[in-house]
Amino acid sequence: MRARELLLPFGSIAAEGYGKYIKLPLDKIADFNFDEQEGRVTIAENDPTTVEVQQKTSTGIP
């Protein structure tokens, strides 16, 4: 397995993930009804418009 990284604009790693991928039709993977279980975005008035991310130091403490 190979790690994949999500990088921040300044080059630091924001997240790292591992996984195995198999190409199969959705009905072979799970009992899933796309129309009923489709992900949706619900927007609220108090949702943030930006999020600040601090760079982690070598000790892991911002």
PDBQT receptor file of N, H, CA, C and O in Angstrom, charges set to zero:
ATOM      1  N   MET A   1       0.829  -1.181   0.000  1.00  0.00    +0.000 N 
ATOM      2  CA  MET A   1       0.000   0.000   0.000  1.00  0.00    +0.000 C 
ATOM      3  C   MET A   1       0.874   1.246   0.000  1.00  0.00    +0.000 C 
ATOM      4  O   MET A   1       1.940   1.282   0.615  1.00  0.00    +0.000 OA
ATOM      5  N   ARG A   2       0.405   2.242  -0.691  1.00  0.00    +0.000 N 
ATOM      6  H   ARG A   2      -0.460   2.213  -1.190  1.00  0.00    +0.000 HD
ATOM      7  CA  ARG A   2       1.156   3.482  -0.784  1.00  0.00    +0.000 C 
ATOM      8  C   ARG A   2       0.394   4.604  -0.097  1.00  0.00    +0.000 C 
ATOM      9  O   ARG A   2      -0.818   4.736  -0.268  1.00  0.00    +0.000 OA
ATOM     10  N   ALA A   3       1.103   5.409   0.676  1.00  0.00    +0.000 N 
ATOM     11  H   ALA A   3       2.088   5.302   0.814  1.00  0.00    +0.000 HD
ATOM     12  CA  ALA A   3       0.470   6.534   1.364  1.00  0.00    +0.000 C 
ATOM     13  C   ALA A   3       0.195   7.657   0.377  1.00  0.00    +0.000 C 
ATOM     14  O   ALA A   3       0.950   7.869  -0.572  1.00  0.00    +0.000 OA
ATOM     15  N   ARG A   4      -0.872   8.355   0.609  1.00  0.00    +0.000 N 
ATOM     16  H   ARG A   4      -1.485   8.183   1.380  1.00  0.00    +0.000 HD
ATOM     17  CA  ARG A   4      -1.199   9.564  -0.146  1.00  0.00    +0.000 C 
ATOM     18  C   ARG A   4      -1.266  10.710   0.852  1.00  0.00    +0.000 C 
ATOM     19  O   ARG A   4      -1.712  10.540   1.987  1.00  0.00    +0.000 OA
ATOM     20  N   GLU A   5      -0.822  11.866   0.415  1.00  0.00    +0.000 N 
ATOM     21  H   GLU A   5      -0.460  12.004  -0.507  1.00  0.00    +0.000 HD
ATOM     22  CA  GLU A   5      -0.771  13.015   1.309  1.00  0.00    +0.000 C 
ATOM     23  C   GLU A   5      -1.603  14.166   0.757  1.00  0.00    +0.000 C 
ATOM     24  O   GLU A   5      -1.663  14.391  -0.451  1.00  0.00    +0.000 OA
ATOM     25  N   LEU A   6      -2.240  14.885   1.671  1.00  0.00    +0.000 N 
ATOM     26  H   LEU A   6      -2.191  14.702   2.653  1.00  0.00    +0.000 HD
ATOM     27  CA  LEU A   6      -2.925  16.122   1.347  1.00  0.00    +0.000 C 
ATOM     28  C   LEU A   6      -2.025  17.234   1.858  1.00  0.00    +0.000 C 
ATOM     29  O   LEU A   6      -1.789  17.346   3.061  1.00  0.00    +0.000 OA
ATOM     30  N   LEU A   7      -1.522  18.059   0.941  1.00  0.00    +0.000 N 
ATOM     31  H   LEU A   7      -1.714  17.968  -0.036  1.00  0.00    +0.000 HD
ATOM     32  CA  LEU A   7      -0.551  19.082   1.310  1.00  0.00    +0.000 C 
ATOM     33  C   LEU A   7      -1.196  20.452   1.428  1.00  0.00    +0.000 C 
ATOM     34  O   LEU A   7      -2.098  20.801   0.666  1.00  0.00    +0.000 OA
ATOM     35  N   LEU A   8      -0.718  21.218   2.393  1.00  0.00    +0.000 N 
ATOM     36  H   LEU A   8       0.014  20.934   3.012  1.00  0.00    +0.000 HD
ATOM     37  CA  LEU A   8      -1.130  22.608   2.556  1.00  0.00    +0.000 C 
ATOM     38  C   LEU A   8      -0.361  23.472   1.564  1.00  0.00    +0.000 C 
ATOM     39  O   LEU A   8       0.659  23.031   1.035  1.00  0.00    +0.000 OA
ATOM     40  N   PRO A   9      -0.826  24.698   1.296  1.00  0.00    +0.000 N 
ATOM     41  CA  PRO A   9      -0.157  25.557   0.311  1.00  0.00    +0.000 C 
ATOM     42  C   PRO A   9       1.335  25.769   0.566  1.00  0.00    +0.000 C 
ATOM     43  O   PRO A   9       2.101  25.921  -0.386  1.00  0.00    +0.000 OA
ATOM     44  N   PHE A  10       1.763  25.782   1.830  1.00  0.00    +0.000 N 
ATOM     45  H   PHE A  10       1.141  25.659   2.604  1.00  0.00    +0.000 HD
ATOM     46  CA  PHE A  10       3.177  26.022   2.130  1.00  0.00    +0.000 C 
ATOM     47  C   PHE A  10       3.985  24.730   2.191  1.00  0.00    +0.000 C 
ATOM     48  O   PHE A  10       5.150  24.758   2.589  1.00  0.00    +0.000 OA
ATOM     49  N   GLY A  11       3.391  23.593   1.803  1.00  0.00    +0.000 N 
ATOM     50  H   GLY A  11       2.445  23.570   1.479  1.00  0.00    +0.000 HD
ATOM     51  CA  GLY A  11       4.126  22.344   1.655  1.00  0.00    +0.000 C 
ATOM     52  C   GLY A  11       4.029  21.355   2.802  1.00  0.00    +0.000 C 
ATOM     53  O   GLY A  11       4.475  20.218   2.653  1.00  0.00    +0.000 OA
ATOM     54  N   SER A  12       3.466  21.738   3.938  1.00  0.00    +0.000 N 
ATOM     55  H   SER A  12       3.103  22.662   4.059  1.00  0.00    +0.000 HD
ATOM     56  CA  SER A  12       3.325  20.814   5.067  1.00  0.00    +0.000 C 
ATOM     57  C   SER A  12       2.212  19.810   4.789  1.00  0.00    +0.000 C 
ATOM     58  O   SER A  12       1.296  20.080   4.011  1.00  0.00    +0.000 OA
ATOM     59  N   ILE A  13       2.302  18.653   5.431  1.00  0.00    +0.000 N 
ATOM     60  H   ILE A  13       3.046  18.434   6.062  1.00  0.00    +0.000 HD
ATOM     61  CA  ILE A  13       1.295  17.608   5.261  1.00  0.00    +0.000 C 
ATOM     62  C   ILE A  13       0.106  17.907   6.166  1.00  0.00    +0.000 C 
ATOM     63  O   ILE A  13       0.260  18.036   7.381  1.00  0.00    +0.000 OA
ATOM     64  N   ALA A  14      -1.085  18.017   5.572  1.00  0.00    +0.000 N 
ATOM     65  H   ALA A  14      -1.211  17.912   4.585  1.00  0.00    +0.000 HD
ATOM     66  CA  ALA A  14      -2.305  18.254   6.339  1.00  0.00    +0.000 C 
ATOM     67  C   ALA A  14      -2.934  16.931   6.767  1.00  0.00    +0.000 C 
ATOM     68  O   ALA A  14      -3.486  16.831   7.863  1.00  0.00    +0.000 OA
ATOM     69  N   ALA A  15      -2.854  15.920   5.910  1.00  0.00    +0.000 N 
ATOM     70  H   ALA A  15      -2.406  16.001   5.019  1.00  0.00    +0.000 HD
ATOM     71  CA  ALA A  15      -3.437  14.613   6.211  1.00  0.00    +0.000 C 
ATOM     72  C   ALA A  15      -2.723  13.561   5.379  1.00  0.00    +0.000 C 
ATOM     73  O   ALA A  15      -2.197  13.843   4.302  1.00  0.00    +0.000 OA
ATOM     74  N   GLU A  16      -2.716  12.342   5.901  1.00  0.00    +0.000 N 
ATOM     75  H   GLU A  16      -3.143  12.112   6.776  1.00  0.00    +0.000 HD
ATOM     76  CA  GLU A  16      -2.075  11.233   5.211  1.00  0.00    +0.000 C 
ATOM     77  C   GLU A  16      -3.025  10.048   5.265  1.00  0.00    +0.000 C 
ATOM     78  O   GLU A  16      -3.656   9.811   6.295  1.00  0.00    +0.000 OA
ATOM     79  N   GLY A  17      -3.137   9.311   4.188  1.00  0.00    +0.000 N 
ATOM     80  H   GLY A  17      -2.625   9.504   3.351  1.00  0.00    +0.000 HD
ATOM     81  CA  GLY A  17      -4.052   8.181   4.176  1.00  0.00    +0.000 C 
ATOM     82  C   GLY A  17      -3.490   6.995   3.421  1.00  0.00    +0.000 C 
ATOM     83  O   GLY A  17      -2.624   7.136   2.557  1.00  0.00    +0.000 OA
ATOM     84  N   TYR A  18      -3.995   5.833   3.761  1.00  0.00    +0.000 N 
ATOM     85  H   TYR A  18      -4.698   5.718   4.463  1.00  0.00    +0.000 HD
ATOM     86  CA  TYR A  18      -3.603   4.582   3.123  1.00  0.00    +0.000 C 
ATOM     87  C   TYR A  18      -4.875   3.859   2.710  1.00  0.00    +0.000 C 
ATOM     88  O   TYR A  18      -5.911   4.008   3.359  1.00  0.00    +0.000 OA
ATOM     89  N   GLY A  19      -4.811   3.093   1.656  1.00  0.00    +0.000 N 
ATOM     90  H   GLY A  19      -3.969   2.973   1.129  1.00  0.00    +0.000 HD
ATOM     91  CA  GLY A  19      -5.988   2.338   1.269  1.00  0.00    +0.000 C 
ATOM     92  C   GLY A  19      -5.720   1.399   0.119  1.00  0.00    +0.000 C 
ATOM     93  O   GLY A  19      -4.712   1.513  -0.578  1.00  0.00    +0.000 OA
ATOM     94  N   LYS A  20      -6.636   0.470  -0.069  1.00  0.00    +0.000 N 
ATOM     95  H   LYS A  20      -7.455   0.378   0.497  1.00  0.00    +0.000 HD
ATOM     96  CA  LYS A  20      -6.619  -0.430  -1.218  1.00  0.00    +0.000 C 
ATOM     97  C   LYS A  20      -7.825  -0.077  -2.065  1.00  0.00    +0.000 C 
ATOM     98  O   LYS A  20      -8.907   0.192  -1.542  1.00  0.00    +0.000 OA
ATOM     99  N   TYR A  21      -7.636  -0.079  -3.351  1.00  0.00    +0.000 N 
ATOM    100  H   TYR A  21      -6.757  -0.298  -3.775  1.00  0.00    +0.000 HD
ATOM    101  CA  TYR A  21      -8.703   0.297  -4.259  1.00  0.00    +0.000 C 
ATOM    102  C   TYR A  21      -9.018  -0.862  -5.187  1.00  0.00    +0.000 C 
ATOM    103  O   TYR A  21      -8.122  -1.459  -5.784  1.00  0.00    +0.000 OA
ATOM    104  N   ILE A  22     -10.290  -1.171  -5.299  1.00  0.00    +0.000 N 
ATOM    105  H   ILE A  22     -11.018  -0.687  -4.814  1.00  0.00    +0.000 HD
ATOM    106  CA  ILE A  22     -10.756  -2.225  -6.183  1.00  0.00    +0.000 C 
ATOM    107  C   ILE A  22     -11.852  -1.617  -7.057  1.00  0.00    +0.000 C 
ATOM    108  O   ILE A  22     -12.784  -0.995  -6.546  1.00  0.00    +0.000 OA
ATOM    109  N   LYS A  23     -11.740  -1.795  -8.355  1.00  0.00    +0.000 N 
ATOM    110  H   LYS A  23     -10.983  -2.299  -8.770  1.00  0.00    +0.000 HD
ATOM    111  CA  LYS A  23     -12.745  -1.255  -9.259  1.00  0.00    +0.000 C 
ATOM    112  C   LYS A  23     -13.873  -2.269  -9.398  1.00  0.00    +0.000 C 
ATOM    113  O   LYS A  23     -13.712  -3.313 -10.030  1.00  0.00    +0.000 OA
ATOM    114  N   LEU A  24     -15.025  -1.945  -8.794  1.00  0.00    +0.000 N 
ATOM    115  H   LEU A  24     -15.156  -1.097  -8.280  1.00  0.00    +0.000 HD
ATOM    116  CA  LEU A  24     -16.209  -2.787  -8.856  1.00  0.00    +0.000 C 
ATOM    117  C   LEU A  24     -17.435  -1.902  -9.032  1.00  0.00    +0.000 C 
ATOM    118  O   LEU A  24     -17.415  -0.736  -8.638  1.00  0.00    +0.000 OA
ATOM    119  N   PRO A  25     -18.499  -2.436  -9.615  1.00  0.00    +0.000 N 
ATOM    120  CA  PRO A  25     -19.743  -1.673  -9.674  1.00  0.00    +0.000 C 
ATOM    121  C   PRO A  25     -20.265  -1.433  -8.255  1.00  0.00    +0.000 C 
ATOM    122  O   PRO A  25     -20.048  -2.259  -7.368  1.00  0.00    +0.000 OA
ATOM    123  N   LEU A  26     -20.945  -0.317  -8.041  1.00  0.00    +0.000 N 
ATOM    124  H   LEU A  26     -21.121   0.353  -8.761  1.00  0.00    +0.000 HD
ATOM    125  CA  LEU A  26     -21.428   0.048  -6.712  1.00  0.00    +0.000 C 
ATOM    126  C   LEU A  26     -22.322  -1.026  -6.108  1.00  0.00    +0.000 C 
ATOM    127  O   LEU A  26     -22.251  -1.273  -4.904  1.00  0.00    +0.000 OA
ATOM    128  N   ASP A  27     -23.161  -1.670  -6.914  1.00  0.00    +0.000 N 
ATOM    129  H   ASP A  27     -23.219  -1.470  -7.892  1.00  0.00    +0.000 HD
ATOM    130  CA  ASP A  27     -24.058  -2.695  -6.376  1.00  0.00    +0.000 C 
ATOM    131  C   ASP A  27     -23.321  -3.944  -5.903  1.00  0.00    +0.000 C 
ATOM    132  O   ASP A  27     -23.896  -4.745  -5.166  1.00  0.00    +0.000 OA
ATOM    133  N   LYS A  28     -22.073  -4.132  -6.302  1.00  0.00    +0.000 N 
ATOM    134  H   LYS A  28     -21.606  -3.481  -6.901  1.00  0.00    +0.000 HD
ATOM    135  CA  LYS A  28     -21.263  -5.260  -5.836  1.00  0.00    +0.000 C 
ATOM    136  C   LYS A  28     -20.531  -4.928  -4.536  1.00  0.00    +0.000 C 
ATOM    137  O   LYS A  28     -20.091  -5.831  -3.824  1.00  0.00    +0.000 OA
ATOM    138  N   ILE A  29     -20.399  -3.643  -4.225  1.00  0.00    +0.000 N 
ATOM    139  H   ILE A  29     -20.756  -2.910  -4.803  1.00  0.00    +0.000 HD
ATOM    140  CA  ILE A  29     -19.659  -3.215  -3.039  1.00  0.00    +0.000 C 
ATOM    141  C   ILE A  29     -20.573  -3.133  -1.822  1.00  0.00    +0.000 C 
ATOM    142  O   ILE A  29     -20.204  -3.582  -0.737  1.00  0.00    +0.000 OA
ATOM    143  N   ALA A  30     -21.771  -2.558  -1.999  1.00  0.00    +0.000 N 
ATOM    144  H   ALA A  30     -22.070  -2.193  -2.881  1.00  0.00    +0.000 HD
ATOM    145  CA  ALA A  30     -22.655  -2.333  -0.859  1.00  0.00    +0.000 C 
ATOM    146  C   ALA A  30     -24.100  -2.246  -1.327  1.00  0.00    +0.000 C 
ATOM    147  O   ALA A  30     -24.380  -2.023  -2.505  1.00  0.00    +0.000 OA
ATOM    148  N   ASP A  31     -25.001  -2.424  -0.384  1.00  0.00    +0.000 N 
ATOM    149  H   ASP A  31     -24.773  -2.605   0.573  1.00  0.00    +0.000 HD
ATOM    150  CA  ASP A  31     -26.414  -2.200  -0.645  1.00  0.00    +0.000 C 
ATOM    151  C   ASP A  31     -26.631  -0.698  -0.511  1.00  0.00    +0.000 C 
ATOM    152  O   ASP A  31     -26.803  -0.188   0.597  1.00  0.00    +0.000 OA
ATOM    153  N   PHE A  32     -26.624   0.002  -1.622  1.00  0.00    +0.000 N 
ATOM    154  H   PHE A  32     -26.484  -0.412  -2.522  1.00  0.00    +0.000 HD
ATOM    155  CA  PHE A  32     -26.604   1.461  -1.599  1.00  0.00    +0.000 C 
ATOM    156  C   PHE A  32     -27.623   1.989  -2.586  1.00  0.00    +0.000 C 
ATOM    157  O   PHE A  32     -27.577   1.663  -3.772  1.00  0.00    +0.000 OA
ATOM    158  N   ASN A  33     -28.544   2.807  -2.097  1.00  0.00    +0.000 N 
ATOM    159  H   ASN A  33     -28.581   3.072  -1.134  1.00  0.00    +0.000 HD
ATOM    160  CA  ASN A  33     -29.517   3.460  -2.956  1.00  0.00    +0.000 C 
ATOM    161  C   ASN A  33     -29.069   4.901  -3.133  1.00  0.00    +0.000 C 
ATOM    162  O   ASN A  33     -29.231   5.720  -2.229  1.00  0.00    +0.000 OA
ATOM    163  N   PHE A  34     -28.506   5.211  -4.291  1.00  0.00    +0.000 N 
ATOM    164  H   PHE A  34     -28.375   4.545  -5.025  1.00  0.00    +0.000 HD
ATOM    165  CA  PHE A  34     -27.917   6.526  -4.528  1.00  0.00    +0.000 C 
ATOM    166  C   PHE A  34     -28.933   7.647  -4.342  1.00  0.00    +0.000 C 
ATOM    167  O   PHE A  34     -28.595   8.687  -3.776  1.00  0.00    +0.000 OA
ATOM    168  N   ASP A  35     -30.162   7.464  -4.801  1.00  0.00    +0.000 N 
ATOM    169  H   ASP A  35     -30.436   6.620  -5.261  1.00  0.00    +0.000 HD
ATOM    170  CA  ASP A  35     -31.174   8.520  -4.688  1.00  0.00    +0.000 C 
ATOM    171  C   ASP A  35     -31.523   8.834  -3.239  1.00  0.00    +0.000 C 
ATOM    172  O   ASP A  35     -31.743   9.997  -2.899  1.00  0.00    +0.000 OA
ATOM    173  N   GLU A  36     -31.576   7.817  -2.377  1.00  0.00    +0.000 N 
ATOM    174  H   GLU A  36     -31.397   6.873  -2.654  1.00  0.00    +0.000 HD
ATOM    175  CA  GLU A  36     -31.939   8.028  -0.976  1.00  0.00    +0.000 C 
ATOM    176  C   GLU A  36     -30.750   8.410  -0.104  1.00  0.00    +0.000 C 
ATOM    177  O   GLU A  36     -30.925   9.116   0.889  1.00  0.00    +0.000 OA
ATOM    178  N   GLN A  37     -29.545   7.961  -0.450  1.00  0.00    +0.000 N 
ATOM    179  H   GLN A  37     -29.404   7.388  -1.257  1.00  0.00    +0.000 HD
ATOM    180  CA  GLN A  37     -28.396   8.138   0.430  1.00  0.00    +0.000 C 
ATOM    181  C   GLN A  37     -27.331   9.069  -0.132  1.00  0.00    +0.000 C 
ATOM    182  O   GLN A  37     -26.199   9.084   0.352  1.00  0.00    +0.000 OA
ATOM    183  N   GLU A  38     -27.683   9.836  -1.137  1.00  0.00    +0.000 N 
ATOM    184  H   GLU A  38     -28.602   9.824  -1.530  1.00  0.00    +0.000 HD
ATOM    185  CA  GLU A  38     -26.725  10.759  -1.735  1.00  0.00    +0.000 C 
ATOM    186  C   GLU A  38     -26.324  11.815  -0.701  1.00  0.00    +0.000 C 
ATOM    187  O   GLU A  38     -27.169  12.343   0.020  1.00  0.00    +0.000 OA
ATOM    188  N   GLY A  39     -25.037  12.111  -0.641  1.00  0.00    +0.000 N 
ATOM    189  H   GLY A  39     -24.350  11.681  -1.227  1.00  0.00    +0.000 HD
ATOM    190  CA  GLY A  39     -24.561  13.144   0.276  1.00  0.00    +0.000 C 
ATOM    191  C   GLY A  39     -25.053  14.512  -0.159  1.00  0.00    +0.000 C 
ATOM    192  O   GLY A  39     -25.108  14.813  -1.351  1.00  0.00    +0.000 OA
ATOM    193  N   ARG A  40     -25.405  15.326   0.801  1.00  0.00    +0.000 N 
ATOM    194  H   ARG A  40     -25.360  15.082   1.770  1.00  0.00    +0.000 HD
ATOM    195  CA  ARG A  40     -25.887  16.667   0.506  1.00  0.00    +0.000 C 
ATOM    196  C   ARG A  40     -25.159  17.672   1.386  1.00  0.00    +0.000 C 
ATOM    197  O   ARG A  40     -24.709  17.346   2.485  1.00  0.00    +0.000 OA
ATOM    198  N   VAL A  41     -25.053  18.873   0.899  1.00  0.00    +0.000 N 
ATOM    199  H   VAL A  41     -25.419  19.138   0.006  1.00  0.00    +0.000 HD
ATOM    200  CA  VAL A  41     -24.465  19.960   1.674  1.00  0.00    +0.000 C 
ATOM    201  C   VAL A  41     -25.606  20.809   2.207  1.00  0.00    +0.000 C 
ATOM    202  O   VAL A  41     -26.454  21.280   1.449  1.00  0.00    +0.000 OA
ATOM    203  N   THR A  42     -25.618  21.001   3.529  1.00  0.00    +0.000 N 
ATOM    204  H   THR A  42     -24.929  20.619   4.145  1.00  0.00    +0.000 HD
ATOM    205  CA  THR A  42     -26.610  21.864   4.148  1.00  0.00    +0.000 C 
ATOM    206  C   THR A  42     -25.893  23.110   4.631  1.00  0.00    +0.000 C 
ATOM    207  O   THR A  42     -25.025  23.035   5.501  1.00  0.00    +0.000 OA
ATOM    208  N   ILE A  43     -26.250  24.245   4.076  1.00  0.00    +0.000 N 
ATOM    209  H   ILE A  43     -26.955  24.306   3.370  1.00  0.00    +0.000 HD
ATOM    210  CA  ILE A  43     -25.587  25.501   4.416  1.00  0.00    +0.000 C 
ATOM    211  C   ILE A  43     -26.370  26.194   5.523  1.00  0.00    +0.000 C 
ATOM    212  O   ILE A  43     -27.590  26.340   5.444  1.00  0.00    +0.000 OA
ATOM    213  N   ALA A  44     -25.641  26.622   6.566  1.00  0.00    +0.000 N 
ATOM    214  H   ALA A  44     -24.650  26.504   6.631  1.00  0.00    +0.000 HD
ATOM    215  CA  ALA A  44     -26.247  27.344   7.682  1.00  0.00    +0.000 C 
ATOM    216  C   ALA A  44     -25.722  28.778   7.705  1.00  0.00    +0.000 C 
ATOM    217  O   ALA A  44     -24.637  29.059   7.196  1.00  0.00    +0.000 OA
ATOM    218  N   GLU A  45     -26.496  29.675   8.294  1.00  0.00    +0.000 N 
ATOM    219  H   GLU A  45     -27.378  29.447   8.707  1.00  0.00    +0.000 HD
ATOM    220  CA  GLU A  45     -26.104  31.090   8.364  1.00  0.00    +0.000 C 
ATOM    221  C   GLU A  45     -24.782  31.292   9.088  1.00  0.00    +0.000 C 
ATOM    222  O   GLU A  45     -24.008  32.179   8.729  1.00  0.00    +0.000 OA
ATOM    223  N   ASN A  46     -24.515  30.478  10.104  1.00  0.00    +0.000 N 
ATOM    224  H   ASN A  46     -25.144  29.757  10.396  1.00  0.00    +0.000 HD
ATOM    225  CA  ASN A  46     -23.310  30.669  10.918  1.00  0.00    +0.000 C 
ATOM    226  C   ASN A  46     -22.116  29.837  10.443  1.00  0.00    +0.000 C 
ATOM    227  O   ASN A  46     -21.140  29.701  11.181  1.00  0.00    +0.000 OA
ATOM    228  N   ASP A  47     -22.169  29.280   9.234  1.00  0.00    +0.000 N 
ATOM    229  H   ASP A  47     -22.962  29.391   8.635  1.00  0.00    +0.000 HD
ATOM    230  CA  ASP A  47     -21.025  28.545   8.682  1.00  0.00    +0.000 C 
ATOM    231  C   ASP A  47     -19.842  29.489   8.496  1.00  0.00    +0.000 C 
ATOM    232  O   ASP A  47     -20.025  30.618   8.041  1.00  0.00    +0.000 OA
ATOM    233  N   PRO A  48     -18.630  29.047   8.839  1.00  0.00    +0.000 N 
ATOM    234  CA  PRO A  48     -17.459  29.908   8.618  1.00  0.00    +0.000 C 
ATOM    235  C   PRO A  48     -17.178  30.060   7.126  1.00  0.00    +0.000 C 
ATOM    236  O   PRO A  48     -17.457  29.161   6.333  1.00  0.00    +0.000 OA
ATOM    237  N   THR A  49     -16.626  31.206   6.762  1.00  0.00    +0.000 N 
ATOM    238  H   THR A  49     -16.400  31.937   7.406  1.00  0.00    +0.000 HD
ATOM    239  CA  THR A  49     -16.249  31.427   5.365  1.00  0.00    +0.000 C 
ATOM    240  C   THR A  49     -14.793  31.064   5.133  1.00  0.00    +0.000 C 
ATOM    241  O   THR A  49     -14.400  30.789   3.999  1.00  0.00    +0.000 OA
ATOM    242  N   THR A  50     -13.976  31.057   6.199  1.00  0.00    +0.000 N 
ATOM    243  H   THR A  50     -14.295  31.280   7.121  1.00  0.00    +0.000 HD
ATOM    244  CA  THR A  50     -12.571  30.663   6.110  1.00  0.00    +0.000 C 
ATOM    245  C   THR A  50     -12.196  29.856   7.348  1.00  0.00    +0.000 C 
ATOM    246  O   THR A  50     -12.875  29.917   8.373  1.00  0.00    +0.000 OA
ATOM    247  N   VAL A  51     -11.108  29.102   7.237  1.00  0.00    +0.000 N 
ATOM    248  H   VAL A  51     -10.557  29.053   6.405  1.00  0.00    +0.000 HD
ATOM    249  CA  VAL A  51     -10.574  28.330   8.357  1.00  0.00    +0.000 C 
ATOM    250  C   VAL A  51      -9.075  28.553   8.387  1.00  0.00    +0.000 C 
ATOM    251  O   VAL A  51      -8.402  28.388   7.370  1.00  0.00    +0.000 OA
ATOM    252  N   GLU A  52      -8.542  28.927   9.551  1.00  0.00    +0.000 N 
ATOM    253  H   GLU A  52      -9.090  29.061  10.378  1.00  0.00    +0.000 HD
ATOM    254  CA  GLU A  52      -7.100  29.120   9.687  1.00  0.00    +0.000 C 
ATOM    255  C   GLU A  52      -6.444  27.807  10.091  1.00  0.00    +0.000 C 
ATOM    256  O   GLU A  52      -6.946  27.095  10.961  1.00  0.00    +0.000 OA
ATOM    257  N   VAL A  53      -5.322  27.491   9.456  1.00  0.00    +0.000 N 
ATOM    258  H   VAL A  53      -4.914  28.069   8.749  1.00  0.00    +0.000 HD
ATOM    259  CA  VAL A  53      -4.567  26.278   9.757  1.00  0.00    +0.000 C 
ATOM    260  C   VAL A  53      -3.188  26.703  10.218  1.00  0.00    +0.000 C 
ATOM    261  O   VAL A  53      -2.489  27.435   9.518  1.00  0.00    +0.000 OA
ATOM    262  N   GLN A  54      -2.793  26.240  11.411  1.00  0.00    +0.000 N 
ATOM    263  H   GLN A  54      -3.361  25.645  11.980  1.00  0.00    +0.000 HD
ATOM    264  CA  GLN A  54      -1.472  26.569  11.931  1.00  0.00    +0.000 C 
ATOM    265  C   GLN A  54      -0.485  25.491  11.516  1.00  0.00    +0.000 C 
ATOM    266  O   GLN A  54      -0.827  24.309  11.464  1.00  0.00    +0.000 OA
ATOM    267  N   GLN A  55       0.738  25.904  11.222  1.00  0.00    +0.000 N 
ATOM    268  H   GLN A  55       1.016  26.863  11.265  1.00  0.00    +0.000 HD
ATOM    269  CA  GLN A  55       1.779  24.946  10.858  1.00  0.00    +0.000 C 
ATOM    270  C   GLN A  55       2.259  24.237  12.118  1.00  0.00    +0.000 C 
ATOM    271  O   GLN A  55       2.527  24.875  13.136  1.00  0.00    +0.000 OA
ATOM    272  N   LYS A  56       2.364  22.914  12.042  1.00  0.00    +0.000 N 
ATOM    273  H   LYS A  56       2.145  22.395  11.216  1.00  0.00    +0.000 HD
ATOM    274  CA  LYS A  56       2.809  22.113  13.175  1.00  0.00    +0.000 C 
ATOM    275  C   LYS A  56       4.328  22.235  13.321  1.00  0.00    +0.000 C 
ATOM    276  O   LYS A  56       5.055  22.226  12.328  1.00  0.00    +0.000 OA
ATOM    277  N   THR A  57       4.795  22.349  14.552  1.00  0.00    +0.000 N 
ATOM    278  H   THR A  57       4.205  22.356  15.359  1.00  0.00    +0.000 HD
ATOM    279  CA  THR A  57       6.235  22.404  14.806  1.00  0.00    +0.000 C 
ATOM    280  C   THR A  57       6.792  20.989  14.880  1.00  0.00    +0.000 C 
ATOM    281  O   THR A  57       6.032  20.024  14.806  1.00  0.00    +0.000 OA
ATOM    282  N   SER A  58       8.088  20.851  15.024  1.00  0.00    +0.000 N 
ATOM    283  H   SER A  58       8.706  21.635  15.084  1.00  0.00    +0.000 HD
ATOM    284  CA  SER A  58       8.711  19.527  15.097  1.00  0.00    +0.000 C 
ATOM    285  C   SER A  58       8.247  18.743  16.321  1.00  0.00    +0.000 C 
ATOM    286  O   SER A  58       8.344  17.516  16.334  1.00  0.00    +0.000 OA
ATOM    287  N   THR A  59       7.743  19.431  17.354  1.00  0.00    +0.000 N 
ATOM    288  H   THR A  59       7.664  20.428  17.343  1.00  0.00    +0.000 HD
ATOM    289  CA  THR A  59       7.240  18.746  18.546  1.00  0.00    +0.000 C 
ATOM    290  C   THR A  59       5.783  18.348  18.384  1.00  0.00    +0.000 C 
ATOM    291  O   THR A  59       5.234  17.634  19.224  1.00  0.00    +0.000 OA
ATOM    292  N   GLY A  60       5.148  18.809  17.299  1.00  0.00    +0.000 N 
ATOM    293  H   GLY A  60       5.594  19.389  16.617  1.00  0.00    +0.000 HD
ATOM    294  CA  GLY A  60       3.743  18.501  17.085  1.00  0.00    +0.000 C 
ATOM    295  C   GLY A  60       2.821  19.501  17.733  1.00  0.00    +0.000 C 
ATOM    296  O   GLY A  60       1.602  19.369  17.627  1.00  0.00    +0.000 OA
ATOM    297  N   ILE A  61       3.367  20.502  18.405  1.00  0.00    +0.000 N 
ATOM    298  H   ILE A  61       4.357  20.609  18.492  1.00  0.00    +0.000 HD
ATOM    299  CA  ILE A  61       2.567  21.525  19.076  1.00  0.00    +0.000 C 
ATOM    300  C   ILE A  61       2.659  22.818  18.268  1.00  0.00    +0.000 C 
ATOM    301  O   ILE A  61       3.762  23.297  18.003  1.00  0.00    +0.000 OA
ATOM    302  N   PRO A  62       1.503  23.400  17.866  1.00  0.00    +0.000 N 
ATOM    303  CA  PRO A  62       1.547  24.643  17.070  1.00  0.00    +0.000 C 
ATOM    304  C   PRO A  62       2.190  25.794  17.817  1.00  0.00    +0.000 C 
ATOM    305  O   PRO A  62       2.297  26.896  17.278  1.00  0.00    +0.000 OA
TER     306      PRO A  62
